[in-house]
Structure formats: structure tokens, C-alpha cells
Amino acid sequence: MRSLGYLGAFFGGALAGAVIGLLLAPEKGADTRTKIKDTVDDFLKKHNIKLSRKEVSDLVDNIEEAAPEV
């Protein structure tokens, strides 16, 4: 149970850092959103994590709320 918490914290921190880095990059919003989606999809496939469309949508909403306005 404890290792699952550490894994979740690591995953959340890594994902938030990657997203903030992408959001601060000088690119079009559509290109950035595509990169975020592809990065999340690749990570989930690599670690065999299955999320429903609703769970992914909630995750993206949480990331958007956590990211600073640029």
C-alpha cells in the first residue's frame, strides 16, 4: 500500500512537471495538447495502466487547474 502511494506521487509529479514544461513552450495550443495526450498515452501503455475516458478527462482537468496561467 505504501509503495502504491509513492508510485502515485512520483507519477503525479513527473506528469505535472512534463505538462508544465510543455505548457511553457512557445508552441500553438493544439500542438501542445497533442503532445500532452501522446505523452500520457505512451506512459500509460508503458506501465500497463488502464484508465477510462472519464478518468483521463478528470486527470487532464486536474493538470489544467494545477498549471499556472501563461
N, CA, C and O atoms as a GROMACS GRO file, in nm:
protein
  280
    1MET      N    1   0.082  -0.119   0.000
    1MET     CA    2   0.000   0.000   0.000
    1MET      C    3   0.087   0.125   0.000
    1MET      O    4   0.060   0.220  -0.074
    2ARG      N    5   0.191   0.126   0.083
    2ARG     CA    6   0.277   0.243   0.090
    2ARG      C    7   0.348   0.267  -0.043
    2ARG      O    8   0.360   0.382  -0.086
    3SER      N    9   0.395   0.161  -0.108
    3SER     CA   10   0.465   0.177  -0.236
    3SER      C   11   0.370   0.229  -0.343
    3SER      O   12   0.413   0.300  -0.434
    4LEU      N   13   0.243   0.194  -0.334
    4LEU     CA   14   0.146   0.244  -0.430
    4LEU      C   15   0.130   0.395  -0.414
    4LEU      O   16   0.113   0.466  -0.513
    5GLY      N   17   0.136   0.445  -0.292
    5GLY     CA   18   0.130   0.589  -0.266
    5GLY      C   19   0.252   0.660  -0.322
    5GLY      O   20   0.239   0.768  -0.380
    6TYR      N   21   0.370   0.599  -0.306
    6TYR     CA   22   0.491   0.659  -0.360
    6TYR      C   23   0.488   0.660  -0.512
    6TYR      O   24   0.530   0.757  -0.576
    7LEU      N   25   0.437   0.552  -0.570
    7LEU     CA   26   0.426   0.544  -0.715
    7LEU      C   27   0.330   0.651  -0.767
    7LEU      O   28   0.357   0.717  -0.867
    8GLY      N   29   0.218   0.667  -0.698
    8GLY     CA   30   0.121   0.769  -0.738
    8GLY      C   31   0.179   0.909  -0.727
    8GLY      O   32   0.157   0.992  -0.815
    9ALA      N   33   0.254   0.935  -0.620
    9ALA     CA   34   0.317   1.066  -0.602
    9ALA      C   35   0.421   1.091  -0.711
    9ALA      O   36   0.430   1.201  -0.766
   10PHE      N   37   0.500   0.988  -0.741
   10PHE     CA   38   0.601   1.002  -0.845
   10PHE      C   39   0.536   1.027  -0.980
   10PHE      O   40   0.577   1.117  -1.054
   11PHE      N   41   0.434   0.946  -1.011
   11PHE     CA   42   0.363   0.961  -1.138
   11PHE      C   43   0.302   1.100  -1.150
   11PHE      O   44   0.314   1.166  -1.254
   12GLY      N   45   0.237   1.145  -1.045
   12GLY     CA   46   0.174   1.276  -1.047
   12GLY      C   47   0.275   1.388  -1.064
   12GLY      O   48   0.253   1.480  -1.142
   13GLY      N   49   0.386   1.380  -0.992
   13GLY     CA   50   0.488   1.483  -1.002
   13GLY      C   51   0.556   1.485  -1.138
   13GLY      O   52   0.579   1.592  -1.195
   14ALA      N   53   0.586   1.368  -1.189
   14ALA     CA   54   0.650   1.360  -1.321
   14ALA      C   55   0.557   1.412  -1.430
   14ALA      O   56   0.599   1.485  -1.520
   15LEU      N   57   0.432   1.374  -1.421
   15LEU     CA   58   0.336   1.418  -1.520
   15LEU      C   59   0.313   1.568  -1.513
   15LEU      O   60   0.309   1.636  -1.615
   16ALA      N   61   0.298   1.620  -1.392
   16ALA     CA   62   0.277   1.764  -1.375
   16ALA      C   63   0.398   1.842  -1.427
   16ALA      O   64   0.381   1.945  -1.493
   17GLY      N   65   0.518   1.794  -1.398
   17GLY     CA   66   0.638   1.862  -1.447
   17GLY      C   67   0.647   1.862  -1.598
   17GLY      O   68   0.683   1.963  -1.660
   18ALA      N   69   0.614   1.750  -1.658
   18ALA     CA   70   0.619   1.741  -1.804
   18ALA      C   71   0.514   1.833  -1.867
   18ALA      O   72   0.542   1.900  -1.966
   19VAL      N   73   0.396   1.834  -1.810
   19VAL     CA   74   0.289   1.918  -1.865
   19VAL      C   75   0.323   2.066  -1.851
   19VAL      O   76   0.304   2.142  -1.945
   20ILE      N   77   0.372   2.106  -1.736
   20ILE     CA   78   0.408   2.247  -1.717
   20ILE      C   79   0.519   2.286  -1.814
   20ILE      O   80   0.516   2.395  -1.870
   21GLY      N   81   0.615   2.197  -1.834
   21GLY     CA   82   0.720   2.225  -1.931
   21GLY      C   83   0.665   2.242  -2.071
   21GLY      O   84   0.709   2.330  -2.145
   22LEU      N   85   0.571   2.158  -2.108
   22LEU     CA   86   0.510   2.170  -2.240
   22LEU      C   87   0.425   2.296  -2.251
   22LEU      O   88   0.424   2.361  -2.356
   23LEU      N   89   0.355   2.331  -2.144
   23LEU     CA   90   0.269   2.448  -2.148
   23LEU      C   91   0.350   2.578  -2.158
   23LEU      O   92   0.302   2.676  -2.214
   24LEU      N   93   0.470   2.578  -2.106
   24LEU     CA   94   0.552   2.697  -2.112
   24LEU      C   95   0.631   2.708  -2.242
   24LEU      O   96   0.694   2.811  -2.267
   25ALA      N   97   0.629   2.606  -2.322
   25ALA     CA   98   0.700   2.608  -2.450
   25ALA      C   99   0.625   2.698  -2.548
   25ALA      O  100   0.502   2.702  -2.546
   26PRO      N  101   0.697   2.768  -2.632
   26PRO     CA  102   0.633   2.860  -2.727
   26PRO      C  103   0.579   2.788  -2.852
   26PRO      O  104   0.637   2.797  -2.960
   27GLU      N  105   0.470   2.718  -2.834
   27GLU     CA  106   0.406   2.647  -2.945
   27GLU      C  107   0.257   2.678  -2.946
   27GLU      O  108   0.204   2.734  -2.851
   28LYS      N  109   0.191   2.641  -3.054
   28LYS     CA  110   0.047   2.655  -3.061
   28LYS      C  111  -0.019   2.564  -2.958
   28LYS      O  112   0.034   2.458  -2.926
   29GLY      N  113  -0.134   2.605  -2.908
   29GLY     CA  114  -0.207   2.527  -2.808
   29GLY      C  115  -0.244   2.388  -2.858
   29GLY      O  116  -0.233   2.291  -2.784
   30ALA      N  117  -0.286   2.379  -2.983
   30ALA     CA  118  -0.325   2.249  -3.039
   30ALA      C  119  -0.206   2.154  -3.042
   30ALA      O  120  -0.220   2.035  -3.012
   31ASP      N  121  -0.089   2.205  -3.079
   31ASP     CA  122   0.031   2.121  -3.082
   31ASP      C  123   0.068   2.075  -2.941
   31ASP      O  124   0.106   1.960  -2.921
   32THR      N  125   0.056   2.166  -2.845
   32THR     CA  126   0.089   2.132  -2.706
   32THR      C  127  -0.007   2.028  -2.653
   32THR      O  128   0.036   1.932  -2.589
   33ARG      N  129  -0.137   2.044  -2.677
   33ARG     CA  130  -0.236   1.946  -2.631
   33ARG      C  131  -0.211   1.809  -2.692
   33ARG      O  132  -0.226   1.707  -2.625
   34THR      N  133  -0.173   1.806  -2.819
   34THR     CA  134  -0.142   1.679  -2.885
   34THR      C  135  -0.022   1.613  -2.820
   34THR      O  136  -0.022   1.491  -2.798
   35LYS      N  137   0.081   1.692  -2.788
   35LYS     CA  138   0.199   1.636  -2.722
   35LYS      C  139   0.165   1.581  -2.584
   35LYS      O  140   0.212   1.474  -2.546
   36ILE      N  141   0.082   1.654  -2.510
   36ILE     CA  142   0.041   1.609  -2.377
   36ILE      C  143  -0.033   1.477  -2.389
   36ILE      O  144  -0.005   1.383  -2.315
   37LYS      N  145  -0.129   1.470  -2.481
   37LYS     CA  146  -0.208   1.349  -2.500
   37LYS      C  147  -0.118   1.231  -2.537
   37LYS      O  148  -0.131   1.122  -2.481
   38ASP      N  149  -0.027   1.253  -2.630
   38ASP     CA  150   0.062   1.146  -2.673
   38ASP      C  151   0.154   1.100  -2.560
   38ASP      O  152   0.179   0.981  -2.544
   39THR      N  153   0.204   1.196  -2.480
   39THR     CA  154   0.292   1.162  -2.369
   39THR      C  155   0.219   1.080  -2.264
   39THR      O  156   0.272   0.981  -2.214
   40VAL      N  157   0.097   1.121  -2.231
   40VAL     CA  158   0.018   1.047  -2.133
   40VAL      C  159  -0.015   0.908  -2.186
   40VAL      O  160  -0.004   0.810  -2.113
   41ASP      N  161  -0.056   0.898  -2.312
   41ASP     CA  162  -0.087   0.768  -2.372
   41ASP      C  163   0.034   0.675  -2.369
   41ASP      O  164   0.021   0.557  -2.334
   42ASP      N  165   0.151   0.727  -2.406
   42ASP     CA  166   0.272   0.645  -2.406
   42ASP      C  167   0.306   0.596  -2.265
   42ASP      O  168   0.342   0.480  -2.246
   43PHE      N  169   0.295   0.686  -2.166
   43PHE     CA  170   0.325   0.649  -2.028
   43PHE      C  171   0.230   0.540  -1.980
   43PHE      O  172   0.272   0.443  -1.918
   44LEU      N  173   0.101   0.558  -2.007
   44LEU     CA  174   0.001   0.461  -1.962
   44LEU      C  175   0.024   0.324  -2.026
   44LEU      O  176   0.012   0.221  -1.960
   45LYS      N  177   0.056   0.323  -2.155
   45LYS     CA  178   0.082   0.197  -2.224
   45LYS      C  179   0.209   0.131  -2.171
   45LYS      O  180   0.213   0.009  -2.151
   46LYS      N  181   0.313   0.211  -2.148
   46LYS     CA  182   0.441   0.157  -2.100
   46LYS      C  183   0.425   0.091  -1.964
   46LYS      O  184   0.488  -0.011  -1.937
   47HIS      N  185   0.342   0.148  -1.878
   47HIS     CA  186   0.325   0.097  -1.742
   47HIS      C  187   0.198   0.013  -1.726
   47HIS      O  188   0.159  -0.020  -1.614
   48ASN      N  189   0.135  -0.020  -1.838
   48ASN     CA  190   0.016  -0.104  -1.840
   48ASN      C  191  -0.092  -0.053  -1.743
   48ASN      O  192  -0.149  -0.129  -1.665
   49ILE      N  193  -0.119   0.077  -1.751
   49ILE     CA  194  -0.221   0.141  -1.667
   49ILE      C  195  -0.344   0.163  -1.754
   49ILE      O  196  -0.336   0.224  -1.861
   50LYS      N  197  -0.456   0.114  -1.708
   50LYS     CA  198  -0.580   0.127  -1.782
   50LYS      C  199  -0.668   0.232  -1.715
   50LYS      O  200  -0.703   0.218  -1.598
   51LEU      N  201  -0.703   0.336  -1.788
   51LEU     CA  202  -0.791   0.440  -1.738
   51LEU      C  203  -0.907   0.458  -1.835
   51LEU      O  204  -0.890   0.446  -1.956
   52SER      N  205  -1.024   0.486  -1.781
   52SER     CA  206  -1.139   0.512  -1.866
   52SER      C  207  -1.127   0.653  -1.924
   52SER      O  208  -1.047   0.734  -1.876
   53ARG      N  209  -1.206   0.681  -2.024
   53ARG     CA  210  -1.206   0.814  -2.085
   53ARG      C  211  -1.240   0.920  -1.981
   53ARG      O  212  -1.184   1.029  -1.984
   54LYS      N  213  -1.332   0.890  -1.889
   54LYS     CA  214  -1.371   0.984  -1.783
   54LYS      C  215  -1.254   1.010  -1.689
   54LYS      O  216  -1.230   1.125  -1.651
   55GLU      N  217  -1.181   0.904  -1.652
   55GLU     CA  218  -1.066   0.920  -1.563
   55GLU      C  219  -0.957   1.004  -1.628
   55GLU      O  220  -0.894   1.088  -1.562
   56VAL      N  221  -0.933   0.983  -1.756
   56VAL     CA  222  -0.834   1.062  -1.828
   56VAL      C  223  -0.879   1.207  -1.836
   56VAL      O  224  -0.798   1.298  -1.817
   57SER      N  225  -1.006   1.229  -1.863
   57SER     CA  226  -1.059   1.365  -1.869
   57SER      C  227  -1.044   1.436  -1.735
   57SER      O  228  -1.006   1.553  -1.730
   58ASP      N  229  -1.072   1.364  -1.626
   58ASP     CA  230  -1.055   1.422  -1.492
   58ASP      C  231  -0.908   1.454  -1.465
   58ASP      O  232  -0.877   1.557  -1.405
   59LEU      N  233  -0.818   1.366  -1.508
   59LEU     CA  234  -0.675   1.389  -1.491
   59LEU      C  235  -0.630   1.514  -1.566
   59LEU      O  236  -0.556   1.596  -1.512
   60VAL      N  237  -0.676   1.530  -1.688
   60VAL     CA  238  -0.640   1.648  -1.767
   60VAL      C  239  -0.696   1.773  -1.702
   60VAL      O  240  -0.627   1.876  -1.697
   61ASP      N  241  -0.818   1.767  -1.651
   61ASP     CA  242  -0.877   1.883  -1.582
   61ASP      C  243  -0.794   1.921  -1.459
   61ASP      O  244  -0.771   2.039  -1.434
   62ASN      N  245  -0.751   1.822  -1.384
   62ASN     CA  246  -0.669   1.848  -1.265
   62ASN      C  247  -0.536   1.912  -1.304
   62ASN      O  248  -0.488   2.002  -1.235
   63ILE      N  249  -0.477   1.865  -1.413
   63ILE     CA  250  -0.350   1.923  -1.459
   63ILE      C  251  -0.371   2.067  -1.502
   63ILE      O  252  -0.289   2.153  -1.472
   64GLU      N  253  -0.480   2.093  -1.574
   64GLU     CA  254  -0.507   2.230  -1.618
   64GLU      C  255  -0.524   2.324  -1.499
   64GLU      O  256  -0.478   2.438  -1.503
   65GLU      N  257  -0.591   2.277  -1.394
   65GLU     CA  258  -0.610   2.360  -1.276
   65GLU      C  259  -0.477   2.384  -1.203
   65GLU      O  260  -0.456   2.492  -1.147
   66ALA      N  261  -0.388   2.286  -1.204
   66ALA     CA  262  -0.262   2.297  -1.134
   66ALA      C  263  -0.160   2.381  -1.210
   66ALA      O  264  -0.069   2.439  -1.150
   67ALA      N  265  -0.173   2.389  -1.342
   67ALA     CA  266  -0.077   2.461  -1.424
   67ALA      C  267  -0.102   2.612  -1.412
   67ALA      O  268  -0.216   2.656  -1.412
   68PRO      N  269   0.005   2.689  -1.401
   68PRO     CA  270  -0.011   2.836  -1.392
   68PRO      C  271  -0.056   2.894  -1.526
   68PRO      O  272  -0.030   2.838  -1.633
   69GLU      N  273  -0.124   3.004  -1.518
   69GLU     CA  274  -0.166   3.074  -1.640
   69GLU      C  275  -0.043   3.129  -1.711
   69GLU      O  276   0.046   3.185  -1.647
   70VAL      N  277  -0.038   3.112  -1.843
   70VAL     CA  278   0.074   3.164  -1.921
   70VAL      C  279   0.026   3.270  -2.016
   70VAL      O  280   0.106   3.326  -2.091
   0.00000   0.00000   0.00000
